[in-house]
Amino acid sequence: METKRLHLPQTLIAGTINFALGVFAIIGWFFFAWGVNEFLFFGGLVLGIGLLVVGEAVLITTLILKRKKWIQIYNDTLN
């Protein structure tokens, strides 16, 4: 984050990691809930997708809002 050009690639990497972990959690839920109950399966699916979308939105919003502050902190540590 030391230059403005690196913010977008780092945001995309963080978003990709967050998305991949969410997808793995949903796939794990498929294997767990498929044989237990149909309502549990679809309820967990909806909850997982909802949390995945909210988590991505919060991550990207936080990274965008804190960007200037983190760059300022970095520049202050150099001086």
Residue frames as qw, qx, qy, qz and C-alpha x, y, z in Angstrom:
[[0.000, 0.885, 0.465, 0.000, 0.00, 0.00, 0.00],
 [0.436, -0.484, 0.032, 0.758, 2.98, 2.28, -0.20],
 [0.019, 0.120, -0.391, -0.912, 1.86, 3.67, -3.55],
 [0.569, 0.271, 0.236, -0.739, -1.61, 4.37, -4.83],
 [0.575, 0.333, -0.588, -0.461, -1.20, 1.90, -7.68],
 [0.251, 0.133, -0.949, 0.135, -0.96, -1.12, -5.38],
 [0.416, 0.007, 0.530, -0.739, -4.27, -0.62, -3.60],
 [0.765, 0.225, -0.140, -0.587, -6.49, -2.17, -6.28],
 [0.642, 0.248, -0.724, -0.053, -4.48, -5.40, -6.74],
 [0.088, 0.129, -0.825, 0.543, -4.26, -5.91, -2.98],
 [0.549, 0.085, 0.320, -0.768, -8.00, -5.32, -2.66],
 [0.776, 0.243, -0.387, -0.435, -8.67, -7.87, -5.40],
 [0.448, 0.228, -0.839, 0.207, -6.42, -10.44, -3.72],
 [0.171, -0.040, 0.701, -0.691, -8.12, -9.93, -0.35],
 [0.670, 0.173, 0.075, -0.718, -11.54, -10.17, -1.98],
 [0.701, 0.266, -0.614, -0.247, -10.57, -13.35, -3.81],
 [0.240, 0.154, -0.872, 0.398, -9.29, -15.01, -0.63],
 [0.380, 0.061, 0.511, -0.768, -12.47, -14.01, 1.23],
 [0.732, 0.240, -0.189, -0.609, -14.65, -15.30, -1.61],
 [0.578, 0.258, -0.772, -0.050, -12.74, -18.61, -1.86],
 [0.029, 0.080, -0.836, 0.543, -13.03, -19.26, 1.88],
 [0.544, 0.151, 0.301, -0.769, -16.76, -18.54, 1.72],
 [0.737, 0.273, -0.432, -0.443, -17.23, -20.91, -1.21],
 [0.397, 0.205, -0.873, 0.194, -15.29, -23.65, 0.61],
 [0.226, 0.009, 0.684, -0.693, -17.50, -23.15, 3.67],
 [0.687, 0.226, 0.028, -0.690, -20.65, -23.43, 1.53],
 [0.660, 0.280, -0.668, -0.202, -19.33, -26.60, -0.14],
 [0.147, 0.134, -0.874, 0.443, -18.60, -28.05, 3.29],
 [0.467, 0.107, 0.431, -0.764, -22.16, -27.19, 4.29],
 [0.715, 0.245, -0.389, -0.527, -23.44, -29.08, 1.24],
 [0.519, 0.184, -0.832, 0.070, -21.68, -32.24, 2.32],
 [0.032, -0.020, 0.763, -0.646, -22.89, -31.90, 5.91],
 [0.434, 0.224, 0.386, -0.783, -26.51, -30.92, 5.38],
 [0.463, 0.180, -0.612, -0.615, -27.43, -32.87, 2.24],
 [0.466, -0.115, -0.875, -0.058, -28.24, -36.06, 4.11],
 [0.054, -0.156, -0.681, 0.714, -29.65, -34.43, 7.23],
 [0.223, 0.675, 0.591, -0.381, -32.60, -32.28, 6.16],
 [0.407, 0.551, 0.458, 0.566, -33.73, -30.49, 3.03],
 [0.126, -0.955, -0.203, -0.178, -34.72, -27.30, 4.90],
 [0.602, -0.678, 0.190, 0.376, -31.41, -27.25, 6.74],
 [0.641, 0.109, 0.439, 0.621, -29.63, -27.57, 3.40],
 [0.238, 0.695, 0.377, 0.564, -31.42, -24.66, 1.73],
 [0.356, -0.925, -0.130, -0.003, -31.43, -22.51, 4.86],
 [0.649, -0.512, 0.256, 0.501, -27.67, -22.91, 5.19],
 [0.536, 0.330, 0.444, 0.637, -27.24, -22.20, 1.51],
 [0.027, 0.878, 0.291, 0.380, -29.15, -18.92, 1.75],
 [0.515, -0.842, 0.036, 0.159, -27.33, -17.96, 4.95],
 [0.715, -0.232, 0.326, 0.573, -23.94, -18.80, 3.45],
 [0.413, 0.516, 0.388, 0.642, -24.54, -16.82, 0.28],
 [0.174, -0.933, -0.218, -0.226, -25.89, -13.88, 2.30],
 [0.606, -0.722, 0.143, 0.303, -22.88, -13.86, 4.61],
 [0.679, 0.059, 0.372, 0.630, -20.54, -14.17, 1.63],
 [0.239, 0.723, 0.332, 0.556, -22.06, -11.13, -0.07],
 [0.358, -0.925, -0.078, -0.097, -22.13, -9.07, 3.14],
 [0.739, -0.479, 0.198, 0.430, -18.56, -10.07, 3.97],
 [0.576, 0.292, 0.340, 0.684, -17.29, -9.02, 0.55],
 [0.026, 0.855, 0.261, 0.446, -19.13, -5.69, 0.79],
 [0.535, -0.841, 0.017, 0.078, -17.73, -4.97, 4.27],
 [0.760, -0.226, 0.256, 0.554, -14.20, -5.94, 3.23],
 [0.449, 0.457, 0.328, 0.694, -14.15, -3.75, 0.13],
 [0.166, -0.906, -0.212, -0.325, -15.82, -0.83, 1.94],
 [0.654, -0.712, 0.063, 0.249, -13.33, -1.02, 4.79],
 [0.699, -0.049, 0.291, 0.651, -10.35, -1.16, 2.45],
 [0.277, 0.648, 0.316, 0.635, -11.59, 1.81, 0.44],
 [0.308, -0.908, -0.158, -0.235, -12.45, 3.94, 3.48],
 [0.688, -0.662, 0.144, 0.260, -9.22, 3.21, 5.38],
 [0.785, 0.403, 0.111, 0.456, -6.92, 3.60, 2.36],
 [0.191, 0.827, -0.115, 0.516, -5.91, 7.23, 2.91],
 [0.587, -0.746, 0.236, -0.206, -5.36, 6.69, 6.64],
 [0.927, -0.175, 0.233, 0.237, -3.09, 3.68, 6.07],
 [0.636, 0.558, 0.040, 0.532, -1.07, 5.53, 3.42],
 [0.112, -0.873, 0.166, -0.444, -0.67, 8.49, 5.82],
 [0.781, -0.569, 0.256, -0.033, 0.48, 6.16, 8.63],
 [0.895, 0.143, 0.165, 0.389, 2.98, 4.55, 6.27],
 [0.401, 0.724, -0.032, 0.561, 4.34, 7.93, 5.15],
 [0.392, -0.844, 0.188, -0.315, 4.63, 9.10, 8.79],
 [0.889, -0.371, 0.225, 0.148, 6.73, 6.04, 9.69],
 [0.760, 0.409, 0.076, 0.498, 9.18, 6.85, 6.88],
 [0.149, 0.803, -0.102, 0.568, 9.85, 10.34, 8.22]]
